[in-house]
Amino acid sequence: MTVSPEGLIQILLLLGVSVAVVVGFQRLRMPSSLGYLLVGVLLGPYTWGPVIDAGQIWSLAEFGIVFLLFTVGLNFSLPQLHALRRQVLGLGTGQVAFTTLLVGLLAWWWGLGPAAAFVVGAVFAQSSTTIITRQLMEQGEENSRHGRLGTAMSVFQDVTAVPFLVVIPVLGVAASTTEIGSTLAWALGKAVLAFVLVFGPGRWLLRPFFHAVAERRSAELFTLTVLFVSLLAAWGSSHLGLSMAFGAFLAGMVLGETEFRHQVESTIRPFRDVLLGLFFVGIGMLFNPASLAAVWLPALAGAAVLMLVKTVLVFRLVRWSGIDALTAWRCGLLLAVGGEFGFALLAIALQAHVVEEALGQVALTAVLFSMVMAPFLIRHNRSIAAWLTARMRQPVAPDLAAADPRATGDWQDHVVLCGYGRIGQSVARLLEEEKLRYVALDLDPTKVRQAHAASEPVFYGDSADPGVLAAVGLEQARLLVVSFDDQAAALRVLAHVRRVRPDLPVMARCRDEGHVKALQEAGATEVIPESLEAGLVIASQALLMLDVSLQRVMRRIQSQRMHRYRLLGELYRGDALSGDGQAQGADRLLPVTVPQDGHTAGQAIGALALQRVAVAALVRQGERRLNPPLDTVLEPDDVLVLFGAPDDLQRAQDQVLG
């Protein structure tokens, strides 16, 4: 297929204007989303100058929403939503229902018909997940308490838009109440079916599928797989008559429970950002500046009603759920913005002749006004919320983050381990002994799977990828350790770290002394050559940098030498351990899950009489217990982390599994 000269000119024009406008907005420290809106206005059919084909823009821009919801799903796994079920489902449903009702009543009182008033209320009830998540990410608040709650509620709003997409066309043909109810029930039934189809086979198939892909060690294949899975889920939900974004969100939730979520997020980010820019360009092309003189006053009033009603309503709902006033106001300010799904509802209402063209332009302009104001409200949400809280004479609560750092990725004052081979695991063992937080990255899927099964914070990801390092909290880290011996990759890691965190202490490993100088010049604080003793030195230096007393560190070193480096020898084999400096027959770790229907459950660890195998840890409901007592009674689904020689481990595994 060849591109016509006219088509190429339109592409170049779109890219050129976008680059110029976005650069200008970034220099002015204004959100780039507003810049894309301006590009759409400049290149739209309602302004003087060149015009680009809006149809081609929208055909691509829709995938920006798909990839955005896929990324959001990565950060909202099913266990997290289950933990937030009372807040998200109750608050999300209440916000959509009450906003639709209140705004609809105001519009009906203003003189609109019942159907048109309902449409206006439904349009105003939606909030822009795109703007909210993008602005929160830019501010680093995506994992804060108000950020996660507000994002979860906005995502739930996107789900509630599905029944609206079905009900509004029915209003256009004046269907009966019974028909509306049955149509709505059918739409919700299809949403439940999509949920079951994605979470049923998906939870069983996606993890091994991504392991098989990761074992090929091909970034190209991994990228193709991520695109295939996200678009397949989008096609599945679309085939059921639902939005493509809903299916992508479900697929992201499934992958969010795996050890691949950081690498997946980093892979999809470039596609998401570019296509989201096109989406905002398409939104800007809908705006007619010539009609602004006639509609600006009612549109401005509509935007004020939209933001005021939603802010106060969300505040009241969140406060009734028992959350402090500051967080409640911040959630209200996040959700005050109008949403892109509101444009979809408005377009359907116009096609079904539920609302008139003049009313549609007023509603469109009101939502656009709110979207223009939204980045500023979100950027200053804390100061505005603190002022509102003080006016109510309520105490200002601290900005709380999510409670489970491993589940949410809310890393603070932790150690980033680049590589989880012999050296990386040696450092991790001593960090865990000292109860110091860490997160590790590795490209060996077998090793990652084994460590993840033992409930260790180890994720599949390329340490040289800036997006992956950002996902594991590079900006909040206390120390970074480069434990692999790939000098080229280590230099790329150091170059990025020194750009982002020039103050961060970095320790690096190398094979021999010939690479020490190059790594030091690249910014490494400490460079240690490879050997078992080097692993001990790196671990001891890491503890000292984390303010552990010198006397305690020396006791640790002496203890490890007296016990023949056993703690540092407890490694997962992976599929490339022989290349990591360990003999094939050396002792290693192996996680084994206690079966639900076996004889092992109900027995004490000592009763198993494991020969020449030690139990290094016991994982129960996600909690790791090092060196558990022999009288500990095993329960179904407990994970025993065994340590010993390969043949002994095989016999012990058979004994545990029965």
C-alpha positions in Angstrom: 0.0 0.0 0.0 1.4 3.4 -0.9 0.6 6.7 0.7 -0.6 9.5 -1.6 1.3 12.8 -1.6 -1.7 14.5 -0.1 -1.9 11.9 2.7 1.9 12.3 3.4 1.5 16.1 3.5 -1.3 15.8 6.1 0.8 13.5 8.2 3.8 15.9 8.1 1.5 18.9 8.8 0.0 17.1 11.8 3.4 16.1 13.2 5.0 19.5 12.6 2.3 21.5 14.2 2.1 19.1 17.1 5.8 19.3 17.8 5.8 23.1 17.6 2.8 23.6 19.9 3.7 20.9 22.4 7.2 22.3 22.8 5.8 25.7 23.4 3.4 24.4 26.0 6.1 22.5 27.8 8.3 25.5 27.9 5.4 27.4 29.5 5.0 24.4 31.9 1.4 23.8 30.7 -0.1 20.4 30.2 0.7 18.9 26.8 -2.9 17.7 26.5 -4.0 21.3 26.1 -1.4 21.7 23.4 -2.9 18.8 21.5 -6.4 20.4 21.8 -5.1 23.5 20.3 -3.5 21.5 17.4 -7.0 20.1 16.7 -8.6 23.5 16.7 -5.9 24.9 14.3 -6.1 22.0 11.9 -9.9 21.4 12.3 -12.6 22.3 9.7 -13.8 25.4 11.6 -10.7 27.5 11.4 -8.9 29.3 8.6 -5.9 27.4 7.2 -5.0 23.8 6.3 -7.5 21.0 7.3 -6.6 17.4 8.0 -8.9 14.4 7.6 -10.7 13.9 11.0 -11.8 10.4 10.1 -8.3 9.1 9.9 -7.4 10.8 13.2 -10.3 9.2 15.1 -9.6 5.7 13.7 -6.2 5.8 15.3 -7.1 8.0 18.4 -9.5 5.4 19.7 -6.5 3.1 20.3 -5.0 5.7 22.6 -8.0 5.2 25.0 -7.6 1.5 24.6 -3.9 1.6 25.6 -4.6 4.1 28.4 -7.2 1.8 30.0 -4.8 -1.1 29.5 -2.1 0.8 31.5 -4.6 1.7 34.2 -5.6 -1.9 34.5 -2.0 -2.8 35.1 -2.1 -0.8 38.3 -5.5 -2.1 39.5 -5.3 -5.8 40.0 -8.4 -7.8 41.1 -7.2 -8.1 44.7 -6.8 -4.4 45.0 -10.2 -3.6 43.5 -11.7 -6.3 45.9 -10.1 -4.4 48.8 -11.6 -1.1 47.5 -14.9 -2.7 46.6 -16.9 -0.7 49.1 -15.3 2.6 48.2 -14.9 2.2 44.4 -18.2 0.5 43.6 -20.3 2.4 46.1 -18.7 5.7 45.5 -18.5 5.3 41.8 -22.1 4.2 41.4 -23.2 7.0 43.7 -21.3 9.7 41.9 -22.6 8.7 38.4 -26.2 8.3 39.6 -26.4 11.4 41.7 -24.6 13.6 39.2 -26.9 12.4 36.4 -29.9 13.0 38.6 -28.9 16.5 39.9 -27.7 17.9 36.6 -30.6 16.4 34.8 -33.1 18.0 37.2 -31.3 21.4 36.8 -31.4 21.0 33.0 -35.1 20.0 33.1 -35.9 23.0 35.4 -34.0 25.2 32.8 -36.5 24.1 30.2 -35.1 21.0 28.5 -37.2 18.0 27.8 -36.7 14.9 30.0 -34.7 12.9 27.4 -32.4 15.8 26.6 -32.0 16.6 30.4 -31.0 13.0 31.0 -28.4 13.1 28.3 -26.9 16.3 29.7 -26.7 14.8 33.1 -25.1 11.6 31.8 -22.6 13.6 29.8 -21.6 15.8 32.8 -21.4 12.7 35.0 -18.3 11.4 33.1 -14.8 12.3 34.1 -11.7 12.1 31.9 -9.5 9.2 33.0 -7.1 10.3 30.3 -6.5 13.8 31.9 -6.7 12.5 35.5 -4.1 9.7 35.1 -1.8 11.6 32.8 -1.7 14.7 35.1 -1.3 12.5 38.2 1.6 10.7 36.5 3.3 14.0 35.7 2.9 15.1 39.3 4.0 11.7 40.8 0.7 11.3 42.6 -0.7 8.3 40.8 0.0 6.0 43.9 -1.2 8.5 46.5 -4.4 7.8 48.4 -6.5 10.4 46.6 -4.9 9.6 43.3 -5.7 5.8 43.4 -9.2 6.4 44.7 -10.0 9.1 42.2 -8.5 7.1 39.3 -10.5 4.0 40.4 -13.7 6.0 40.5 -13.0 7.5 37.0 -12.3 4.1 35.6 -15.6 2.8 37.1 -17.3 5.8 35.4 -16.0 4.5 32.1 -17.6 1.2 32.8 -20.9 2.9 33.6 -20.8 4.7 30.2 -21.6 1.3 28.6 -25.2 1.2 29.6 -25.6 4.9 28.7 -24.3 4.0 25.2 -27.3 1.6 24.9 -30.0 3.6 26.6 -29.5 6.9 24.8 -30.4 5.6 21.3 -33.4 4.0 22.8 -34.6 7.4 24.1 -34.4 8.7 20.5 -37.1 6.3 19.4 -39.3 6.9 22.6 -39.0 3.3 23.8 -41.0 2.2 26.8 -39.6 1.8 30.3 -39.8 -2.0 30.0 -37.6 -2.0 26.9 -35.1 0.4 28.4 -34.8 -1.9 31.5 -34.3 -5.0 29.4 -31.7 -3.4 27.2 -29.8 -2.1 30.2 -29.9 -5.5 31.8 -28.6 -7.1 28.6 -25.7 -4.6 28.5 -24.7 -5.4 32.1 -24.9 -9.1 31.4 -22.5 -8.7 28.5 -20.1 -6.8 30.7 -20.2 -9.7 33.2 -19.6 -12.1 30.4 -16.6 -10.2 29.2 -15.2 -10.1 32.7 -15.6 -13.9 33.0 -14.0 -14.6 29.6 -10.9 -12.4 30.3 -10.4 -13.4 33.9 -11.2 -17.1 33.4 -8.8 -18.2 30.6 -6.6 -15.0 31.0 -5.4 -15.8 34.5 -4.4 -19.3 33.5 -2.9 -18.5 30.1 -1.3 -15.1 30.1 1.4 -15.8 32.8 2.8 -18.9 31.1 2.3 -17.3 27.7 4.5 -14.3 28.7 7.0 -16.6 30.3 7.4 -18.4 27.0 7.8 -15.1 25.2 10.3 -13.7 27.7 12.4 -16.8 27.4 13.2 -15.8 23.8 15.0 -12.7 25.1 13.6 -10.6 22.2 12.4 -7.1 22.9 10.7 -7.1 19.5 8.7 -10.2 20.3 7.8 -8.9 23.7 6.4 -5.7 22.2 4.4 -7.6 19.6 3.0 -9.8 22.4 1.9 -6.8 24.5 0.2 -5.2 21.5 -1.5 -8.5 20.5 -2.9 -9.2 24.0 -4.2 -5.7 24.6 -5.8 -5.4 21.2 -7.2 -9.0 21.4 -9.0 -8.1 24.6 -10.3 -4.9 23.1 -11.6 -6.8 20.1 -13.3 -9.3 22.4 -15.2 -6.7 24.3 -16.1 -4.8 21.1 -17.4 -8.0 19.6 -19.8 -8.3 22.6 -21.1 -4.8 21.9 -19.0 -3.2 24.7 -16.3 -0.5 24.4 -12.8 -1.7 23.4 -11.3 0.2 26.3 -13.3 -2.0 28.8 -11.7 -5.2 27.4 -8.2 -3.6 27.5 -8.7 -2.6 31.1 -9.6 -6.2 32.0 -6.5 -7.6 30.3 -4.4 -5.0 32.1 -5.8 -6.1 35.4 -4.9 -9.7 34.7 -1.3 -8.8 33.8 -1.1 -6.5 36.8 -1.1 -9.5 39.0 2.1 -10.9 37.3 5.8 -10.1 37.6 5.7 -8.7 34.0 3.6 -5.6 34.7 6.5 -3.1 34.9 8.0 -4.2 31.6 4.6 -4.3 29.9 3.8 -0.8 31.1 7.2 0.4 29.8 6.6 -1.3 26.4 3.1 0.1 25.8 3.9 3.7 27.0 5.2 5.1 23.7 2.2 3.8 21.7 -0.2 5.1 24.4 1.3 8.6 24.6 1.4 9.1 20.8 -2.2 7.8 20.3 -3.5 9.8 23.2 -2.1 12.9 21.6 -4.1 12.1 18.5 -7.2 11.6 20.6 -6.9 15.2 22.0 -6.3 16.4 18.5 -9.6 14.8 17.4 -11.4 16.4 20.4 -10.0 19.8 19.4 -11.3 19.4 15.8 -14.9 19.2 17.2 -14.7 22.7 18.6 -16.1 25.5 16.4 -14.6 28.8 17.5 -17.2 30.7 15.4 -20.0 29.5 17.6 -18.1 30.6 20.8 -19.6 34.1 20.7 -23.1 32.7 20.8 -22.6 29.9 23.3 -19.7 30.9 25.6 -22.0 32.3 28.4 -24.3 29.2 28.7 -21.3 26.9 28.2 -19.3 28.7 30.9 -22.3 28.4 33.2 -22.6 24.7 32.3 -18.9 24.1 33.0 -19.2 25.8 36.4 -22.3 23.7 37.3 -20.4 20.6 36.1 -17.3 21.2 38.2 -19.2 22.6 41.3 -21.7 19.8 41.5 -19.2 17.0 41.0 -16.7 18.4 43.4 -19.2 18.8 46.2 -21.0 15.6 45.5 -17.8 13.5 45.4 -16.6 15.2 48.6 -19.8 14.3 50.4 -19.7 10.7 49.2 -16.1 10.2 50.1 -16.6 11.8 53.5 -19.6 9.5 54.2 -17.3 6.5 53.6 -15.1 7.6 56.5 -12.2 9.2 54.7 -10.7 12.4 55.9 -11.8 15.8 54.6 -8.5 16.6 52.8 -8.5 13.4 50.8 -12.2 13.8 50.0 -11.7 17.4 48.6 -8.7 16.2 46.6 -10.8 13.4 45.1 -13.6 15.8 44.3 -11.2 18.2 42.5 -9.8 15.3 40.4 -13.2 14.2 39.3 -14.5 17.7 38.6 -13.4 17.5 34.9 -15.6 16.4 32.1 -14.8 13.2 30.3 -14.0 11.9 26.8 -16.8 9.3 27.2 -19.1 12.3 27.6 -18.2 13.3 24.0 -19.2 9.8 22.8 -22.5 10.0 24.6 -23.2 13.4 23.1 -22.3 12.2 19.6 -24.8 9.3 19.9 -27.5 11.6 21.3 -27.0 13.9 18.3 -27.2 11.1 15.9 -30.4 9.7 17.6 -31.9 13.3 17.6 -32.3 13.2 21.4 -30.7 16.6 21.6 -30.6 19.5 19.1 -27.5 20.7 17.4 -27.4 24.0 19.3 -27.7 22.3 22.7 -25.0 19.8 21.6 -22.6 22.6 20.8 -23.2 24.2 24.3 -22.7 20.9 26.1 -19.5 20.2 24.0 -18.1 23.6 24.8 -18.9 23.3 28.5 -17.1 20.0 28.7 -14.1 21.5 26.8 -14.0 24.4 29.3 -13.9 22.0 32.2 -11.1 19.9 30.5 -9.1 23.1 30.0 -9.5 24.0 33.6 -8.9 20.4 34.9 -5.1 20.2 34.6 -4.8 23.4 36.8 -7.3 22.0 39.4 -5.4 18.7 39.5 -2.0 20.4 39.7 -3.0 22.5 42.6 -5.4 20.0 44.2 -3.6 19.9 47.5 -3.4 23.6 48.1 -7.1 24.1 47.1 -8.2 21.2 49.2 -6.1 22.4 52.2 -7.8 25.8 51.9 -11.3 24.3 51.7 -10.5 22.0 54.7 -9.3 24.9 56.7 -12.5 26.8 55.9 -14.4 23.9 57.3 -12.1 23.9 60.4 -11.2 20.3 59.8 -7.7 19.0 60.6 -5.5 18.5 57.6 -4.5 14.8 57.4 -1.2 13.7 55.8 -1.1 12.6 52.2 -1.4 8.8 52.7 -0.1 6.4 50.1 -1.4 2.9 49.4 -0.6 0.5 52.2 0.9 -2.4 50.2 4.0 -1.2 48.5 4.6 -4.5 46.6 1.1 -4.5 45.2 0.9 -0.9 44.2 4.5 -0.1 43.3 4.6 2.8 45.8 8.3 2.5 46.5 9.9 4.8 49.1 13.5 4.7 50.6 14.2 1.3 49.0 17.1 -0.3 47.2 16.9 -1.1 43.5 18.7 -4.2 42.5 19.5 -4.4 38.7 19.9 -8.1 38.1 18.9 -11.0 40.4 21.8 -13.4 39.8 24.3 -14.5 42.4 25.3 -11.0 43.5 21.8 -9.5 43.4 20.4 -12.3 45.5 23.3 -12.1 47.9 22.6 -8.5 48.5 18.8 -9.2 48.8 19.3 -11.8 51.4 21.1 -9.5 53.8 18.7 -6.6 53.0 15.9 -8.9 54.0 17.7 -9.9 57.2 17.9 -6.3 58.1 14.3 -5.7 57.1 15.3 -3.1 54.5 13.1 -2.7 51.5 14.3 -3.6 48.0 12.9 -4.3 44.5 14.8 -6.4 41.9 14.7 -6.5 38.1 15.9 -9.4 35.9 15.4 -10.7 32.4 15.5 -14.4 33.3 11.8 -15.4 33.3 12.5 -18.7 35.1 14.4 -17.0 37.9 11.8 -14.3 38.2 9.0 -16.9 38.4 10.7 -18.8 41.1 11.4 -15.7 43.2 7.9 -14.4 42.6 6.5 -17.7 43.8 8.5 -17.2 47.0 6.8 -13.8 47.5 10.0 -11.8 46.8 9.7 -8.4 45.2 11.4 -9.5 41.9 10.0 -8.4 38.5 10.7 -9.1 34.9 12.2 -6.0 33.3 15.2 -4.5 31.5 17.2 -2.4 34.0 18.6 -0.3 31.2 15.1 0.8 30.2 14.3 4.2 31.8 10.6 3.5 31.9 11.2 0.3 33.9 13.4 2.1 36.4 10.8 4.8 36.8 8.2 2.2 37.5 10.1 0.7 40.4 10.6 4.1 42.0 14.1 5.3 40.9 13.4 8.8 42.1 12.5 7.6 45.6 15.3 5.1 46.0 18.1 5.3 48.6 20.5 3.1 46.7 20.9 1.3 43.4 23.0 -1.8 42.9 24.1 -3.0 39.4 24.8 -6.6 40.1 25.1 -8.0 36.5 28.4 -8.0 34.6 27.2 -6.6 31.2 29.3 -3.5 31.0 27.4 -1.9 28.1 24.1 -2.3 29.9 25.6 -1.1 33.2 26.9 2.1 31.4 23.4 2.7 30.0 21.9 2.3 33.5 24.4 4.7 35.0 23.9 7.3 32.3 20.2 7.4 32.9 20.5 7.4 36.7 23.0 10.3 36.7 20.5 12.3 34.5 17.6 11.6 36.8 19.2 11.2 40.2 22.7 12.6 40.3 22.7 12.3 44.1 21.8 8.6 44.3 24.5 6.3 45.5 25.2 3.6 42.9 27.2 0.4 43.4 28.3 -1.6 40.3 29.8 -5.0 39.7 32.3 -5.9 37.0 34.1 -9.0 35.9 37.6 -7.8 36.4 39.6 -4.6 37.4 39.8 -3.5 33.7 36.3 -2.2 33.8 36.5 -0.3 37.1 37.7 3.0 35.7 35.0 3.2 33.0 32.2 2.5 35.4 33.6 5.1 37.9 33.8 7.7 35.1 30.1 6.9 34.2 29.1 7.8 37.8 29.3 4.6 39.9 29.9 5.4 43.5 31.5 2.0 44.3 32.7 -0.6 41.8 33.4 -4.2 43.0 35.0 -6.9 40.9 33.3 -10.3 40.7 33.7 -13.2 43.1 31.9 -14.6 46.1 33.8 -12.4 48.5 32.8 -9.5 46.2 29.2 -10.3 46.8 29.8 -10.2 50.6 31.6 -6.8 50.2 28.8 -5.3 48.1 26.2 -6.5 50.6 28.1 -5.1 53.6 28.7 -1.7 51.8 25.0 -1.6 51.0 24.1 -2.0 54.7 26.5 0.7 55.7 25.0 3.1 53.2 21.6 2.3 54.7 22.9 3.5 58.1 23.3 0.0 59.6 26.0 0.2 62.3 29.5 -0.9 61.4 29.7 -3.3 64.3 26.5 -5.0 63.2 27.8 -5.3 59.6 31.0 -6.8 60.8 29.1 -9.4 62.8 27.1 -10.3 59.7 30.3 -10.7 57.7 32.0 -12.8 60.3 28.9 -15.0 60.7 28.7 -15.6 56.9 32.4 -16.6 56.8 32.0 -18.9 59.7 29.0 -20.6 58.1 30.8 -21.0 54.7 28.7 -18.3 53.0 25.5 -20.3 53.3 23.2 -17.3 53.2 24.9 -15.9 50.1 24.7 -19.4 48.5 21.0 -19.6 48.7 20.2 -18.9 45.0 17.5 -19.7 42.5 18.9 -21.6 39.6 16.9 -20.0 36.8 17.8 -21.1 33.2 21.2 -19.4 33.0 22.8 -20.0 36.4 25.8 -21.9 35.0 26.7 -18.7 33.2 26.4 -16.8 36.5 29.4 -18.4 38.1 27.7 -21.4 39.9 28.4 -25.0 39.1 25.5 -27.1 37.9 25.5 -29.4 41.0 25.8 -26.6 43.6 23.2 -26.1 46.3 20.3 -23.8 45.4 16.8 -22.7 46.4 13.5 -24.2 45.2 10.0 -23.0 46.1 7.4 -25.8 46.5 3.7 -25.2 47.1 1.9 -27.4 49.6 -1.0 -29.1 47.7 -4.6 -28.7 48.9 -5.4 -32.4 48.5 -2.1 -33.9 49.7 -1.0 -35.4 53.0 1.5 -32.6 53.7 -1.1 -30.1 54.9 -1.6 -30.5 58.6 1.9 -31.8 59.3 4.7 -30.0 61.1 7.8 -29.1 59.1 9.9 -31.3 61.3 7.6 -34.3 60.7 8.5 -34.2 57.0 12.0 -35.5 57.9 13.6 -33.8 54.9 17.0 -35.3 54.2 19.9 -32.9 53.6 17.5 -30.1 52.7 16.9 -27.0 54.8 13.7 -24.9 54.9 15.0 -21.3 54.2 11.6 -19.6 54.3 7.8 -20.2 54.6 5.4 -18.0 52.6 1.8 -18.0 53.9 -0.7 -15.6 52.3 2.0 -13.4 50.9 4.0 -13.1 54.2 7.6 -14.5 54.2 8.9 -16.1 57.4 12.6 -16.8 57.4 13.9 -20.0 59.0 10.5 -21.1 60.3 10.5 -23.3 63.5 10.2 -27.1 62.9 7.0 -27.3 64.8 5.2 -25.0 62.3 2.1 -26.7 61.0 1.7 -26.5 57.3 -1.5 -25.3 55.6 -2.7 -25.7 52.0 -1.1 -23.3 49.5 1.9 -22.6 51.8 5.1 -22.2 49.9 8.2 -23.9 51.3 11.5 -22.4 50.1 13.9 -25.3 50.2 17.7 -25.2 50.1 20.0 -28.0 49.1 21.6 -30.0 46.3 19.6 -30.6 43.1 19.0 -34.4 43.7 18.1 -33.8 47.4 15.7 -31.0 46.3 14.0 -33.3 43.9 13.4 -35.9 46.5 12.2 -33.3 49.0 9.8 -31.8 46.4 8.3 -35.3 45.7 7.9 -35.8 49.4 6.1 -32.5 49.9 3.9 -33.0 46.8 3.1 -36.6 47.8 
